[in-house]
């Protein structure tokens, strides 16, 4: 007979995993236009804007299309395999970005990243599946109670935000101290970093 799942321990582990994943995804994002310009050789301002926008937005589009499919597979095969799939899918595609030679390859990899990742949804569904019935009762019967929100939603909900903000702050510090910002005009990376 297997021992019951310690949902609090899993919640802490998932918080850290989500923080790390979103930190990693967000850390590279502000440097996208610099990567496209300096490493992929796109110097025309209009083309740089186009490729940066395409690479930045295509992952969200792919995630919107793929998420219902991953949800159905999660119902069939379990939440944990979907979380592992999303973490590995994101990590592998981010690692493969190092090898791209053209902006089109970058956009394709970002599309694959969006289609294979989705770590927040996978982690949230895993936490919901492992949460005891008492906590679920609190959520259903006292949805506006602050204690219920803190106990159930805040831990998983705060990890992506914390990872995103931390990555943005570090990116801003790096771009200020390394002087790698594009001098001629406001680029996507500056807007992303300063919005943090």
N, CA, C and O atoms as a DFTB+ gen file, in Angstrom:
784 C
 N C O
     1  1       0.839      -1.180       0.000
     2  2       0.000       0.000       0.000
     3  2       0.885       1.245       0.000
     4  3       1.805       1.354       0.811
     5  1       0.613       2.170      -0.895
     6  2       1.445       3.362      -0.988
     7  2       1.019       4.388       0.060
     8  3      -0.140       4.455       0.467
     9  1       2.000       5.182       0.478
    10  2       1.707       6.207       1.471
    11  2       1.013       7.390       0.797
    12  3       1.211       7.630      -0.394
    13  1       0.201       8.127       1.554
    14  2      -0.502       9.257       0.950
    15  2       0.481      10.358       0.534
    16  3       1.555      10.518       1.114
    17  1       0.077      11.097      -0.478
    18  2       0.911      12.174      -1.008
    19  2       0.880      13.345      -0.038
    20  3      -0.192      13.786       0.375
    21  1       2.051      13.848       0.326
    22  2       2.126      15.041       1.160
    23  2       1.948      16.256       0.253
    24  3       2.901      16.704      -0.384
    25  1       0.736      16.783       0.197
    26  2       0.423      17.841      -0.755
    27  2       1.168      19.131      -0.443
    28  3       1.440      19.913      -1.354
    29  1       1.505      19.375       0.825
    30  2       2.245      20.600       1.174
    31  2       3.675      20.533       0.639
    32  3       4.194      21.520       0.118
    33  1       4.302      19.378       0.769
    34  2       5.662      19.210       0.254
    35  2       5.672      19.351      -1.268
    36  3       6.559      19.990      -1.833
    37  1       4.686      18.753      -1.921
    38  2       4.586      18.880      -3.376
    39  2       4.329      20.316      -3.798
    40  3       4.841      20.765      -4.824
    41  1       3.537      21.038      -3.013
    42  2       3.265      22.433      -3.325
    43  2       4.541      23.262      -3.274
    44  3       4.768      24.106      -4.141
    45  1       5.371      23.028      -2.273
    46  2       6.643      23.752      -2.166
    47  2       7.564      23.376      -3.337
    48  3       8.189      24.246      -3.943
    49  1       7.641      22.100      -3.642
    50  2       8.487      21.656      -4.756
    51  2       8.001      22.230      -6.083
    52  3       8.808      22.654      -6.911
    53  1       6.697      22.244      -6.285
    54  2       6.151      22.802      -7.520
    55  2       6.335      24.306      -7.586
    56  3       6.552      24.854      -8.667
    57  1       6.251      24.983      -6.446
    58  2       6.505      26.434      -6.444
    59  2       7.927      26.704      -6.923
    60  3       8.150      27.560      -7.779
    61  1       8.880      25.972      -6.367
    62  2      10.273      26.170      -6.761
    63  2      10.486      25.807      -8.228
    64  3      11.204      26.511      -8.938
    65  1       9.875      24.724      -8.688
    66  2      10.013      24.314     -10.090
    67  2       9.414      25.361     -11.024
    68  3      10.002      25.673     -12.059
    69  1       8.258      25.901     -10.672
    70  2       7.634      26.939     -11.500
    71  2       8.448      28.217     -11.495
    72  3       8.622      28.851     -12.536
    73  1       8.947      28.598     -10.328
    74  2       9.800      29.787     -10.242
    75  2      11.001      29.634     -11.166
    76  3      11.332      30.545     -11.925
    77  1      11.645      28.486     -11.098
    78  2      12.829      28.231     -11.915
    79  2      12.490      28.226     -13.402
    80  3      13.218      28.811     -14.203
    81  1      11.403      27.578     -13.774
    82  2      11.020      27.499     -15.186
    83  2      10.683      28.870     -15.744
    84  3      11.179      29.242     -16.807
    85  1       9.853      29.622     -15.049
    86  2       9.455      30.932     -15.545
    87  2      10.636      31.890     -15.512
    88  3      10.761      32.739     -16.394
    89  1      11.497      31.774     -14.523
    90  2      12.708      32.586     -14.484
    91  2      13.556      32.325     -15.728
    92  3      14.034      33.259     -16.373
    93  1      13.734      31.057     -16.053
    94  2      14.536      30.712     -17.227
    95  2      13.924      31.193     -18.529
    96  3      14.624      31.727     -19.390
    97  1      12.602      31.002     -18.677
    98  2      11.931      31.460     -19.900
    99  2      11.982      32.979     -20.004
   100  3      12.229      33.525     -21.079
   101  1      11.749      33.658     -18.886
   102  2      11.679      35.118     -18.893
   103  2      13.047      35.768     -19.011
   104  3      13.166      36.873     -19.541
   105  1      14.069      35.103     -18.527
   106  2      15.399      35.698     -18.543
   107  2      15.898      35.906     -19.969
   108  3      16.527      36.924     -20.260
   109  1      15.632      34.975     -20.844
   110  2      16.097      35.081     -22.228
   111  2      15.232      36.012     -23.066
   112  3      15.699      36.568     -24.060
   113  1      13.996      36.182     -22.677
   114  2      13.028      36.918     -23.493
   115  2      13.428      38.366     -23.785
   116  3      13.310      38.785     -24.936
   117  1      13.890      39.149     -22.816
   118  2      14.242      40.543     -23.114
   119  2      15.428      40.706     -24.069
   120  3      15.594      41.759     -24.685
   121  1      16.235      39.677     -24.187
   122  2      17.404      39.764     -25.063
   123  2      17.123      39.243     -26.470
   124  3      18.046      39.091     -27.272
   125  1      15.882      38.975     -26.767
   126  2      15.503      38.402     -28.047
   127  2      15.905      39.287     -29.221
   128  3      16.480      38.800     -30.194
   129  1      15.614      40.563     -29.142
   130  2      15.948      41.445     -30.272
   131  2      17.453      41.612     -30.430
   132  3      17.946      41.750     -31.550
   133  1      18.181      41.601     -29.332
   134  2      19.639      41.683     -29.416
   135  2      20.183      40.419     -30.072
   136  3      21.087      40.494     -30.904
   137  1      19.647      39.274     -29.711
   138  2      20.055      38.004     -30.306
   139  2      19.766      37.995     -31.807
   140  3      20.609      37.587     -32.606
   141  1      18.571      38.448     -32.182
   142  2      18.202      38.472     -33.602
   143  2      19.103      39.435     -34.370
   144  3      19.514      39.137     -35.492
   145  1      19.405      40.564     -33.787
   146  2      20.226      41.563     -34.466
   147  2      21.696      41.151     -34.545
   148  3      22.279      41.130     -35.629
   149  1      22.285      40.828     -33.412
   150  2      23.724      40.587     -33.377
   151  2      24.123      39.184     -33.812
   152  3      25.124      39.022     -34.511
   153  1      23.370      38.176     -33.419
   154  2      23.761      36.801     -33.726
   155  2      23.155      36.266     -35.022
   156  3      23.771      35.454     -35.713
   157  1      21.947      36.724     -35.345
   158  2      21.301      36.233     -36.560
   159  2      21.434      37.213     -37.719
   160  3      21.002      36.907     -38.831
   161  1      22.013      38.367     -37.486
   162  2      22.353      39.296     -38.556
   163  2      21.207      40.085     -39.155
   164  3      21.288      40.489     -40.315
   165  1      20.148      40.317     -38.409
   166  2      19.043      41.145     -38.903
   167  2      19.297      42.569     -38.421
   168  3      19.144      42.864     -37.236
   169  1      19.686      43.458     -39.346
   170  2      20.057      44.818     -38.952
   171  2      19.035      45.856     -39.379
   172  3      18.987      46.936     -38.790
   173  1      18.224      45.569     -40.373
   174  2      17.185      46.499     -40.793
   175  2      16.174      46.634     -39.655
   176  3      15.672      45.632     -39.146
   177  1      15.873      47.884     -39.255
   178  2      15.010      48.127     -38.092
   179  2      13.619      47.519     -38.272
   180  3      13.061      46.944     -37.338
   181  1      13.072      47.649     -39.463
   182  2      11.725      47.106     -39.707
   183  2      11.732      45.579     -39.630
   184  3      10.847      44.980     -39.020
   185  1      12.730      44.955     -40.248
   186  2      12.841      43.496     -40.181
   187  2      13.098      43.014     -38.759
   188  3      12.563      41.987     -38.342
   189  1      13.915      43.752     -38.018
   190  2      14.197      43.395     -36.625
   191  2      12.920      43.438     -35.797
   192  3      12.667      42.535     -34.999
   193  1      12.112      44.482     -35.981
   194  2      10.838      44.573     -35.265
   195  2       9.927      43.408     -35.630
   196  3       9.288      42.816     -34.761
   197  1       9.870      43.086     -36.903
   198  2       8.998      42.004     -37.370
   199  2       9.418      40.660     -36.783
   200  3       8.583      39.931     -36.247
   201  1      10.697      40.328     -36.878
   202  2      11.168      39.036     -36.382
   203  2      11.079      38.954     -34.854
   204  3      10.786      37.892     -34.304
   205  1      11.331      40.067     -34.177
   206  2      11.214      40.069     -32.717
   207  2       9.770      39.852     -32.300
   208  3       9.494      39.076     -31.385
   209  1       8.847      40.537     -32.970
   210  2       7.424      40.363     -32.652
   211  2       6.965      38.943     -32.957
   212  3       6.217      38.351     -32.180
   213  1       7.405      38.399     -34.073
   214  2       7.010      37.039     -34.440
   215  2       7.555      36.024     -33.426
   216  3       6.827      35.146     -32.964
   217  1       8.833      36.154     -33.091
   218  2       9.438      35.219     -32.136
   219  2       8.845      35.377     -30.741
   220  3       8.747      34.406     -29.990
   221  1       8.450      36.600     -30.395
   222  2       7.881      36.835     -29.073
   223  2       6.445      36.370     -28.923
   224  3       6.021      35.991     -27.832
   225  1       5.699      36.397     -30.011
   226  2       4.270      36.096     -29.899
   227  2       3.879      34.685     -30.322
   228  3       2.831      34.186     -29.910
   229  1       4.693      34.046     -31.125
   230  2       4.299      32.748     -31.671
   231  2       4.181      31.667     -30.595
   232  3       3.393      30.733     -30.745
   233  1       4.949      31.782     -29.522
   234  2       4.847      30.759     -28.471
   235  2       3.502      30.840     -27.755
   236  3       2.932      29.811     -27.392
   237  1       2.992      32.047     -27.549
   238  2       1.675      32.183     -26.935
   239  2       0.570      31.622     -27.810
   240  3      -0.372      30.997     -27.323
   241  1       0.697      31.855     -29.111
   242  2      -0.282      31.310     -30.055
   243  2      -0.252      29.785     -30.031
   244  3      -1.296      29.134     -29.976
   245  1       0.948      29.227     -30.071
   246  2       1.075      27.767     -30.040
   247  2       0.545      27.184     -28.738
   248  3      -0.071      26.118     -28.734
   249  1       0.786      27.885     -27.636
   250  2       0.306      27.404     -26.341
   251  2      -1.224      27.417     -26.291
   252  3      -1.838      26.508     -25.732
   253  1      -1.830      28.440     -26.872
   254  2      -3.293      28.516     -26.890
   255  2      -3.900      27.371     -27.698
   256  3      -4.961      26.853     -27.350
   257  1      -3.228      26.983     -28.768
   258  2      -3.731      25.894     -29.603
   259  2      -3.483      24.529     -28.939
   260  3      -4.345      23.651     -28.975
   261  1      -2.307      24.360     -28.339
   262  2      -1.917      23.054     -27.812
   263  2      -2.466      22.751     -26.417
   264  3      -2.605      21.581     -26.060
   265  1      -2.777      23.765     -25.628
   266  2      -3.191      23.529     -24.239
   267  2      -4.406      22.613     -24.093
   268  3      -4.389      21.736     -23.230
   269  1      -5.455      22.776     -24.895
   270  2      -6.578      21.836     -24.751
   271  2      -6.186      20.386     -25.051
   272  3      -6.701      19.453     -24.434
   273  1      -5.279      20.211     -25.995
   274  2      -4.818      18.855     -26.320
   275  2      -4.060      18.265     -25.139
   276  3      -4.278      17.111     -24.770
   277  1      -3.160      19.066     -24.539
   278  2      -2.409      18.583     -23.377
   279  2      -3.348      18.326     -22.203
   280  3      -3.111      17.411     -21.414
   281  1      -4.414      19.122     -22.075
   282  2      -5.390      18.895     -21.013
   283  2      -6.093      17.559     -21.158
   284  3      -6.284      16.839     -20.178
   285  1      -6.476      17.230     -22.380
   286  2      -7.127      15.932     -22.641
   287  2      -6.160      14.792     -22.344
   288  3      -6.538      13.795     -21.729
   289  1      -4.911      14.943     -22.782
   290  2      -3.913      13.900     -22.499
   291  2      -3.622      13.803     -21.007
   292  3      -3.369      12.712     -20.495
   293  1      -3.655      14.943     -20.299
   294  2      -3.465      14.929     -18.853
   295  2      -4.575      14.178     -18.139
   296  3      -4.328      13.472     -17.162
   297  1      -5.812      14.331     -18.633
   298  2      -6.924      13.582     -18.052
   299  2      -6.762      12.081     -18.277
   300  3      -7.162      11.274     -17.439
   301  1      -6.184      11.722     -19.392
   302  2      -6.036      10.313     -19.733
   303  2      -4.805       9.678     -19.074
   304  3      -4.890       8.570     -18.544
   305  1      -3.663      10.375     -19.106
   306  2      -2.409       9.764     -18.649
   307  2      -1.908      10.280     -17.306
   308  3      -0.962       9.719     -16.754
   309  1      -2.507      11.315     -16.775
   310  2      -2.110      11.826     -15.468
   311  2      -1.461      13.199     -15.541
   312  3      -0.948      13.617     -16.579
   313  1      -1.501      13.886     -14.408
   314  2      -0.986      15.254     -14.338
   315  2       0.542      15.314     -14.285
   316  3       1.162      16.187     -14.893
   317  1       1.129      14.383     -13.558
   318  2       2.584      14.408     -13.396
   319  2       3.325      14.228     -14.728
   320  3       4.273      14.970     -14.986
   321  1       2.935      13.276     -15.583
   322  2       3.612      13.182     -16.881
   323  2       3.472      14.454     -17.722
   324  3       4.375      14.793     -18.487
   325  1       2.349      15.155     -17.585
   326  2       2.167      16.403     -18.338
   327  2       3.068      17.505     -17.802
   328  3       3.561      18.334     -18.568
   329  1       3.286      17.519     -16.486
   330  2       4.201      18.507     -15.912
   331  2       5.630      18.230     -16.355
   332  3       6.361      19.151     -16.720
   333  1       6.023      16.975     -16.325
   334  2       7.369      16.609     -16.773
   335  2       7.534      16.936     -18.255
   336  3       8.570      17.463     -18.662
   337  1       6.519      16.626     -19.062
   338  2       6.551      16.950     -20.492
   339  2       6.718      18.450     -20.720
   340  3       7.506      18.869     -21.568
   341  1       5.983      19.249     -19.970
   342  2       6.054      20.691     -20.178
   343  2       7.411      21.258     -19.763
   344  3       7.954      22.127     -20.445
   345  1       7.955      20.777     -18.661
   346  2       9.276      21.244     -18.216
   347  2      10.367      20.821     -19.200
   348  3      11.222      21.625     -19.570
   349  1      10.334      19.569     -19.616
   350  2      11.337      19.088     -20.570
   351  2      11.182      19.749     -21.934
   352  3      12.174      20.124     -22.560
   353  1       9.944      19.892     -22.396
   354  2       9.709      20.542     -23.686
   355  2      10.237      21.960     -23.710
   356  3      10.873      22.379     -24.677
   357  1       9.974      22.697     -22.648
   358  2      10.483      24.062     -22.565
   359  2      11.997      24.114     -22.477
   360  3      12.635      24.925     -23.148
   361  1      12.571      23.251     -21.652
   362  2      14.027      23.256     -21.469
   363  2      14.763      22.868     -22.751
   364  3      15.763      23.492     -23.106
   365  1      14.281      21.860     -23.430
   366  2      14.948      21.402     -24.656
   367  2      14.870      22.468     -25.745
   368  3      15.869      22.750     -26.407
   369  1      13.702      23.056     -25.934
   370  2      13.583      24.057     -27.002
   371  2      14.379      25.320     -26.690
   372  3      14.967      25.912     -27.595
   373  1      14.407      25.738     -25.435
   374  2      15.234      26.899     -25.081
   375  2      16.710      26.573     -25.325
   376  3      17.460      27.421     -25.808
   377  1      17.124      25.360     -24.996
   378  2      18.506      24.960     -25.263
   379  2      18.835      24.914     -26.740
   380  3      19.944      25.264     -27.144
   381  1      17.878      24.484     -27.550
   382  2      18.107      24.404     -29.000
   383  2      18.182      25.782     -29.669
   384  3      18.733      25.911     -30.762
   385  1      17.637      26.796     -29.021
   386  2      17.703      28.145     -29.588
   387  2      19.153      28.577     -29.795
   388  3      19.437      29.379     -30.685
   389  1      20.055      28.065     -28.996
   390  2      21.481      28.384     -29.143
   391  2      22.000      28.033     -30.538
   392  3      22.926      28.676     -31.034
   393  1      21.414      27.025     -31.167
   394  2      21.928      26.525     -32.440
   395  2      21.258      27.115     -33.672
   396  3      21.639      26.765     -34.789
   397  1      20.276      27.996     -33.515
   398  2      19.582      28.527     -34.690
   399  2      20.518      29.399     -35.516
   400  3      21.417      30.055     -34.989
   401  1      20.281      29.389     -36.832
   402  2      21.102      30.169     -37.755
   403  2      20.320      31.278     -38.444
   404  3      20.914      32.223     -38.964
   405  1      18.992      31.174     -38.455
   406  2      18.160      32.174     -39.128
   407  2      17.001      32.572     -38.218
   408  3      16.639      31.828     -37.306
   409  1      16.423      33.739     -38.465
   410  2      15.257      34.144     -37.672
   411  2      14.071      33.188     -37.832
   412  3      13.310      32.989     -36.885
   413  1      13.908      32.605     -38.999
   414  2      12.815      31.660     -39.209
   415  2      12.980      30.433     -38.314
   416  3      12.002      29.948     -37.745
   417  1      14.187      29.937     -38.186
   418  2      14.436      28.809     -37.287
   419  2      14.094      29.183     -35.842
   420  3      13.556      28.368     -35.092
   421  1      14.409      30.416     -35.462
   422  2      14.083      30.884     -34.115
   423  2      12.572      30.900     -33.896
   424  3      12.087      30.450     -32.858
   425  1      11.832      31.416     -34.869
   426  2      10.379      31.472     -34.760
   427  2       9.798      30.060     -34.679
   428  3       8.876      29.812     -33.902
   429  1      10.324      29.150     -35.466
   430  2       9.842      27.762     -35.431
   431  2      10.110      27.134     -34.064
   432  3       9.241      26.458     -33.514
   433  1      11.302      27.351     -33.514
   434  2      11.605      26.799     -32.183
   435  2      10.742      27.436     -31.100
   436  3      10.319      26.755     -30.166
   437  1      10.479      28.726     -31.217
   438  2       9.601      29.382     -30.238
   439  2       8.177      28.827     -30.347
   440  3       7.483      28.707     -29.337
   441  1       7.742      28.489     -31.557
   442  2       6.433      27.865     -31.740
   443  2       6.411      26.500     -31.055
   444  3       5.461      26.169     -30.344
   445  1       7.462      25.712     -31.273
   446  2       7.554      24.392     -30.638
   447  2       7.621      24.539     -29.119
   448  3       7.029      23.744     -28.389
   449  1       8.342      25.557     -28.643
   450  2       8.410      25.808     -27.205
   451  2       7.017      26.069     -26.642
   452  3       6.643      25.503     -25.614
   453  1       6.257      26.919     -27.309
   454  2       4.901      27.202     -26.844
   455  2       4.004      25.978     -26.874
   456  3       3.184      25.774     -25.979
   457  1       4.169      25.160     -27.916
   458  2       3.324      23.974     -28.053
   459  2       3.683      22.889     -27.044
   460  3       2.815      22.119     -26.633
   461  1       4.938      22.818     -26.644
   462  2       5.355      21.740     -25.740
   463  2       5.437      22.160     -24.283
   464  3       5.495      21.300     -23.404
   465  1       5.444      23.450     -24.003
   466  2       5.573      23.860     -22.598
   467  2       4.192      24.047     -21.980
   468  3       3.321      23.202     -22.185
   469  1       3.966      25.099     -21.248
   470  2       2.717      25.258     -20.513
   471  2       2.857      24.762     -19.094
   472  3       1.996      24.045     -18.586
   473  1       3.947      25.147     -18.458
   474  2       4.264      24.622     -17.136
   475  2       3.295      25.089     -16.061
   476  3       3.000      24.335     -15.133
   477  1       2.796      26.309     -16.166
   478  2       1.904      26.830     -15.125
   479  2       0.605      26.031     -15.092
   480  3       0.155      25.632     -14.017
   481  1       0.002      25.795     -16.241
   482  2      -1.244      25.014     -16.285
   483  2      -1.020      23.591     -15.792
   484  3      -1.852      23.045     -15.068
   485  1       0.101      22.989     -16.183
   486  2       0.386      21.616     -15.751
   487  2       0.593      21.547     -14.240
   488  3       0.102      20.625     -13.588
   489  1       1.316      22.513     -13.682
   490  2       1.552      22.518     -12.235
   491  2       0.262      22.787     -11.467
   492  3       0.006      22.163     -10.437
   493  1      -0.538      23.706     -11.963
   494  2      -1.797      24.024     -11.298
   495  2      -2.729      22.820     -11.274
   496  3      -3.361      22.546     -10.254
   497  1      -2.821      22.102     -12.386
   498  2      -3.703      20.930     -12.411
   499  2      -3.168      19.812     -11.512
   500  3      -3.950      19.075     -10.911
   501  1      -1.852      19.684     -11.417
   502  2      -1.285      18.672     -10.513
   503  2      -1.578      19.017      -9.058
   504  3      -1.935      18.140      -8.272
   505  1      -1.433      20.276      -8.699
   506  2      -1.739      20.694      -7.327
   507  2      -3.218      20.479      -7.030
   508  3      -3.574      20.004      -5.952
   509  1      -4.079      20.826      -7.982
   510  2      -5.523      20.639      -7.771
   511  2      -5.880      19.168      -7.596
   512  3      -6.768      18.833      -6.812
   513  1      -5.196      18.294      -8.319
   514  2      -5.494      16.863      -8.215
   515  2      -5.018      16.273      -6.891
   516  3      -5.599      15.301      -6.408
   517  1      -3.976      16.843      -6.302
   518  2      -3.414      16.293      -5.070
   519  2      -3.880      17.002      -3.807
   520  3      -3.545      16.583      -2.700
   521  1      -4.645      18.069      -3.965
   522  2      -5.108      18.822      -2.805
   523  2      -6.183      18.027      -2.067
   524  3      -7.092      17.486      -2.697
   525  1      -6.091      17.953      -0.761
   526  2      -7.094      17.197       0.011
   527  2      -8.503      17.760      -0.181
   528  3      -8.681      18.928      -0.526
   529  1      -9.489      16.909       0.050
   530  2     -10.875      17.315      -0.125
   531  2     -11.268      18.447       0.814
   532  3     -12.135      19.253       0.475
   533  1     -10.649      18.523       1.982
   534  2     -10.966      19.608       2.910
   535  2     -10.610      20.965       2.307
   536  3     -11.390      21.914       2.387
   537  1      -9.454      21.044       1.717
   538  2      -9.036      22.302       1.098
   539  2      -9.927      22.615      -0.099
   540  3     -10.275      23.774      -0.321
   541  1     -10.297      21.602      -0.868
   542  2     -11.215      21.813      -1.981
   543  2     -12.574      22.282      -1.471
   544  3     -13.218      23.120      -2.102
   545  1     -13.008      21.751      -0.341
   546  2     -14.259      22.197       0.274
   547  2     -14.182      23.681       0.608
   548  3     -15.123      24.429       0.344
   549  1     -13.053      24.113       1.194
   550  2     -12.879      25.530       1.508
   551  2     -12.956      26.387       0.245
   552  3     -13.586      27.444       0.243
   553  1     -12.314      25.929      -0.823
   554  2     -12.331      26.682      -2.072
   555  2     -13.746      26.825      -2.617
   556  3     -14.120      27.896      -3.094
   557  1     -14.521      25.777      -2.552
   558  2     -15.868      25.806      -3.112
   559  2     -16.844      26.585      -2.250
   560  3     -17.698      27.294      -2.782
   561  1     -16.741      26.473      -0.935
   562  2     -17.721      27.082      -0.045
   563  2     -17.321      28.462       0.477
   564  3     -18.181      29.245       0.879
   565  1     -16.044      28.757       0.473
   566  2     -15.569      30.059       0.934
   567  2     -14.574      30.651      -0.075
   568  3     -13.422      30.910       0.272
   569  1     -15.019      30.866      -1.331
   570  2     -14.075      31.286      -2.374
   571  2     -13.487      32.675      -2.147
   572  3     -12.399      32.966      -2.644
   573  1     -14.185      33.542      -1.403
   574  2     -13.700      34.904      -1.198
   575  2     -12.980      35.077       0.129
   576  3     -12.553      36.183       0.461
   577  1     -12.843      34.017       0.878
   578  2     -12.144      34.075       2.154
   579  2     -10.648      34.183       1.893
   580  3     -10.091      33.388       1.137
   581  1     -10.001      35.152       2.507
   582  2      -8.574      35.391       2.274
   583  2      -7.730      34.195       2.721
   584  3      -6.727      33.887       2.076
   585  1      -8.101      33.526       3.786
   586  2      -7.337      32.355       4.241
   587  2      -7.387      31.242       3.205
   588  3      -6.386      30.569       2.959
   589  1      -8.556      31.047       2.597
   590  2      -8.690      30.032       1.563
   591  2      -7.810      30.368       0.371
   592  3      -7.143      29.491      -0.177
   593  1      -7.805      31.621      -0.030
   594  2      -6.976      32.036      -1.172
   595  2      -5.491      31.844      -0.886
   596  3      -4.749      31.339      -1.729
   597  1      -5.067      32.247       0.298
   598  2      -3.648      32.116       0.648
   599  2      -3.253      30.644       0.700
   600  3      -2.185      30.272       0.214
   601  1      -4.095      29.814       1.277
   602  2      -3.785      28.395       1.434
   603  2      -3.709      27.663       0.108
   604  3      -2.876      26.772      -0.060
   605  1      -4.575      28.028      -0.844
   606  2      -4.701      27.214      -2.048
   607  2      -4.131      27.852      -3.307
   608  3      -3.392      27.194      -4.038
   609  1      -4.444      29.089      -3.578
   610  2      -4.092      29.676      -4.866
   611  2      -2.767      30.419      -4.861
   612  3      -2.034      30.389      -5.849
   613  1      -2.461      31.073      -3.777
   614  2      -1.292      31.945      -3.753
   615  2       0.034      31.239      -4.028
   616  3       0.857      31.778      -4.768
   617  1       0.273      30.057      -3.464
   618  2       1.594      29.462      -3.702
   619  2       1.903      29.202      -5.172
   620  3       2.968      29.601      -5.644
   621  1       1.021      28.555      -5.904
   622  2       1.292      28.274      -7.313
   623  2       1.151      29.537      -8.144
   624  3       1.898      29.726      -9.104
   625  1       0.218      30.398      -7.800
   626  2       0.026      31.634      -8.555
   627  2       1.168      32.614      -8.408
   628  3       1.425      33.405      -9.315
   629  1       1.858      32.575      -7.278
   630  2       2.934      33.536      -7.053
   631  2       4.253      33.128      -7.689
   632  3       5.091      33.991      -7.953
   633  1       4.464      31.857      -7.942
   634  2       5.764      31.428      -8.472
   635  2       6.047      31.954      -9.876
   636  3       7.165      32.409     -10.115
   637  1       5.095      31.922     -10.828
   638  2       5.405      32.495     -12.141
   639  2       5.656      33.995     -12.077
   640  3       6.544      34.510     -12.756
   641  1       4.879      34.690     -11.266
   642  2       5.052      36.135     -11.147
   643  2       6.413      36.452     -10.551
   644  3       7.123      37.330     -11.042
   645  1       6.774      35.739      -9.496
   646  2       8.062      35.969      -8.855
   647  2       9.214      35.659      -9.806
   648  3      10.187      36.410      -9.863
   649  1       9.113      34.569     -10.547
   650  2      10.153      34.234     -11.516
   651  2      10.265      35.261     -12.618
   652  3      11.370      35.627     -13.017
   653  1       9.130      35.731     -13.115
   654  2       9.113      36.725     -14.192
   655  2       9.718      38.043     -13.735
   656  3      10.543      38.627     -14.438
   657  1       9.310      38.514     -12.557
   658  2       9.811      39.785     -12.046
   659  2      11.294      39.693     -11.716
   660  3      12.052      40.610     -12.031
   661  1      11.720      38.603     -11.089
   662  2      13.139      38.434     -10.756
   663  2      13.995      38.412     -12.017
   664  3      15.043      39.056     -12.069
   665  1      13.555      37.674     -13.032
   666  2      14.302      37.636     -14.292
   667  2      14.361      39.016     -14.923
   668  3      15.403      39.411     -15.446
   669  1      13.267      39.751     -14.883
   670  2      13.246      41.099     -15.449
   671  2      14.203      42.041     -14.749
   672  3      14.887      42.835     -15.394
   673  1      14.252      41.954     -13.445
   674  2      15.179      42.812     -12.692
   675  2      16.631      42.486     -13.028
   676  3      17.449      43.388     -13.209
   677  1      16.942      41.221     -13.108
   678  2      18.306      40.829     -13.454
   679  2      18.641      41.258     -14.877
   680  3      19.750      41.722     -15.140
   681  1      17.695      41.106     -15.792
   682  2      17.913      41.545     -17.180
   683  2      18.160      43.034     -17.240
   684  3      19.047      43.491     -17.961
   685  1      17.389      43.789     -16.493
   686  2      17.566      45.237     -16.489
   687  2      18.953      45.601     -15.963
   688  3      19.626      46.469     -16.519
   689  1      19.368      44.946     -14.911
   690  2      20.698      45.204     -14.359
   691  2      21.778      44.858     -15.370
   692  3      22.729      45.621     -15.541
   693  1      21.650      43.732     -16.037
   694  2      22.655      43.328     -17.019
   695  2      22.716      44.275     -18.202
   696  3      23.804      44.609     -18.670
   697  1      21.556      44.716     -18.699
   698  2      21.582      45.603     -19.860
   699  2      22.129      46.965     -19.491
   700  3      22.739      47.625     -20.333
   701  1      21.929      47.408     -18.257
   702  2      22.474      48.696     -17.846
   703  2      23.984      48.604     -17.671
   704  3      24.710      49.505     -18.091
   705  1      24.464      47.522     -17.055
   706  2      25.886      47.425     -16.742
   707  2      26.744      46.921     -17.902
   708  3      27.935      47.230     -17.949
   709  1      26.189      46.170     -18.825
   710  2      27.002      45.650     -19.916
   711  2      26.930      46.508     -21.165
   712  3      27.679      46.271     -22.112
   713  1      26.046      47.502     -21.194
   714  2      25.925      48.433     -22.322
   715  2      25.665      47.701     -23.634
   716  3      26.189      48.087     -24.679
   717  1      24.848      46.633     -23.580
   718  2      24.549      45.900     -24.809
   719  2      23.261      46.360     -25.462
   720  3      22.798      45.728     -26.412
   721  1      22.677      47.429     -24.987
   722  2      21.431      47.897     -25.570
   723  2      21.679      48.564     -26.914
   724  3      22.735      49.152     -27.147
   725  1      20.705      48.465     -27.779
   726  2      20.800      49.119     -29.078
   727  2      20.723      50.623     -28.854
   728  3      19.809      51.108     -28.188
   729  1      21.679      51.361     -29.406
   730  2      21.782      52.789     -29.153
   731  2      20.771      53.597     -29.959
   732  3      20.264      54.601     -29.459
   733  1      20.466      53.197     -31.172
   734  2      19.745      54.064     -32.095
   735  2      18.266      54.237     -31.776
   736  3      17.704      55.289     -32.078
   737  1      17.631      53.266     -31.191
   738  2      16.194      53.363     -30.954
   739  2      15.781      52.449     -29.810
   740  3      16.551      51.578     -29.405
   741  1      14.590      52.634     -29.290
   742  2      14.081      51.789     -28.216
   743  2      13.744      50.436     -28.795
   744  3      12.946      50.331     -29.726
   745  1      14.346      49.407     -28.250
   746  2      14.129      48.065     -28.772
   747  2      13.195      47.287     -27.862
   748  3      12.828      47.725     -26.772
   749  1      12.838      46.151     -28.346
   750  2      11.944      45.271     -27.599
   751  2      12.535      44.906     -26.240
   752  3      11.814      44.840     -25.245
   753  1      13.844      44.668     -26.197
   754  2      14.459      44.258     -24.934
   755  2      14.399      45.364     -23.900
   756  3      14.207      45.085     -22.716
   757  1      14.558      46.616     -24.318
   758  2      14.468      47.706     -23.370
   759  2      13.061      47.821     -22.800
   760  3      12.879      48.006     -21.597
   761  1      12.081      47.710     -23.668
   762  2      10.697      47.800     -23.206
   763  2      10.389      46.667     -22.239
   764  3       9.752      46.894     -21.210
   765  1      10.827      45.454     -22.549
   766  2      10.566      44.310     -21.683
   767  2      11.252      44.461     -20.335
   768  3      10.648      44.215     -19.291
   769  1      12.522      44.869     -20.361
   770  2      13.258      44.994     -19.111
   771  2      12.728      46.113     -18.232
   772  3      12.582      45.932     -17.023
   773  1      12.437      47.271     -18.821
   774  2      11.975      48.381     -18.006
   775  2      10.559      48.192     -17.532
   776  3      10.163      48.822     -16.551
   777  1       9.772      47.348     -18.187
   778  2       8.408      47.110     -17.722
   779  2       8.390      46.252     -16.472
   780  3       7.364      46.163     -15.796
   781  1       9.506      45.623     -16.157
   782  2       9.573      44.810     -14.955
   783  2       9.575      45.715     -13.767
   784  3       9.628      45.243     -12.631
